[in-house]
């Protein structure tokens, strides 16, 4: 009789007590959007750097540093996505290279959007879905590194872990 009762309790837990946590759907969508955005930004800034080398070598360095940082950001987002047992779909970055001035304006507009709207929203979504702290900290580090810019560097260093860049 005890064994039958024990089996009933185990069966009850199997059906009701061990429910899996739902996947953080919004955070997964945000990570995929961030991967796409950061990967595209990296490719775009690399192309902008090539264009800027024609007449503006200091601006080219700014774009080179930004490209490397965005690549690290995309990699960190990919790792966070994979920690949720999700994969990123393949895609091809699409962008247009214009004059260096227009490229700078597009960069300022894109980075401002990330700082003021995109990453704050991603952080709020992650907190609302109660995702693990490491994913939230990735969004926080990216947001912080986006604020650390010096407009005309003569050189740069980029942190290989978080993508934070410092211009010298």
N, C-alpha and C positions, 0 to 999 in steps of 0.2 A: 504494500500500500504506500509506504514511504517513497519507494522508487517511482511509482506511478505519479504521485504528487510532485516529486522532483522533476520528472519529465514534463509534467504540465506547466510548471513554473518556467522551466527552460524554454519550452515551446512558446509561452506567452512572451518572454523576453525576446525571443527570436523574431516574433512578429510585431512587437510594439516597443520594446525597450531599447533597441539598438538602432534607432533610426539615424541614418546618415545626415550630416549637415548638408543643406542645399548648397550648390555651387554659387559663388558670388557672381551672378550673371553680368551685372553692370560693370563690376571691376574687370572681368574677363574682356568685355567689349572695350573698356577703356584701355586696358593693356594692349589690345590689338591695335586700337587707334593710335596709341602712343608709339608702338613699334613702327607702324606705317609712317607716322609723322616724323619721327626721329630719323628713320632710315632715309626717307625722302629728303629731309633737311640736310643730312650728311652728304648725300650725293649732290644735292643742289649747291651747298656751300663749297664743296670741292670744285665744282664747275665754275662757281662764282670766283673762286681763288684763281683759277687759270685765266679767266677773263681779266681780273684785276691786275695780274702780273704785267699786262701790256703797258700800263701807265701808273699804276698805284701799288707798288710793292708792299707798303705798310698795310694797306687794306687787304691785300692778298693774304698776309699773315693772319689777320683777323679771321678771314674766311677759313683758312687752313685749320686754325685752332678750333673754331666752331664746328667744322666738319668732323674732326676727331672726337670732340666732346659728344656730339650728337650720335656718333657711332657707338660710343660707350653707353650712352643713355639707352639706345635701342637694344643693345646687348643685355643690359640690366633688366629692361622690361621683358625681354624674351625669357630670361632666367626666371623672373617672377611668374610669368605665364606658365612656364613649364612646371613650376612648383605647384601649380593648381591642376596639373595633369592635362594641360591644354597645349595645342600647337598653333603656330601662326601659319596662315595660308600664304602661298607664294604670291608675290605681286611685283610689279615693275614701277619704280618711282617715276613720276611724271612732273616735269617742271620746265620752265623756259628761262634761258639765260638772256638777259638784256644788257643795257649799259651798266657799268659799275655803280653809278648813282642809283639807277632803278633797282639794281640788285640789293644795294644797301637799304633802300626804302622798303623793299619786300621783306628783307630780313628783320628789320625793326618791327614791321607790322606783325610778322609771324611770331617773333619772340615775345612781343608784348601780349599777343593773344594767349600764348602758353602761360606766361607769368600771371596775367590778370584774370583769365577765365578758365582755360583748360585744366591746368594742374590743380587749382583750388577746387574745381568741380570733381576731378578724379579723387582727390583726397577726401572730400565729403562723401562721395559714393562708397569708397573703400571703408570709411569709418561706419557708415550706415549699414553696410553689409557685414561688419565686424570681421573683416579679413585680418590675417595675421599681421603683426606689427612690421615685419620685414618688407612687405609690399607697400605699406603706408610710408615707411622710411625711404623707400626708393623714390616715391613720388615727391617726398619732402626734399631729398637731396637734389633731385633734378630741378625742382622749383628754385632751390637756393642757388644752384650753380648757374642758372639762367640769369640771376641778378648780378653775378660777379663779372662785369664786363668793363673793359677799358677800350675806348674807341680806336686808338691808333697805336698798336703795339709794335715793338721792334723785334720781339720774340715772344714765345709762350711756352708754358708747360701745361700738360693735361694729366690729371690724375687718372691712372688706368683702372681704378676701381669705380669711382662715381662719375667721372667725366668732368669734374670741376676744373675750370681752366683759370690760369693766372697769366696775365700778360706782363711782360717785362720790357 
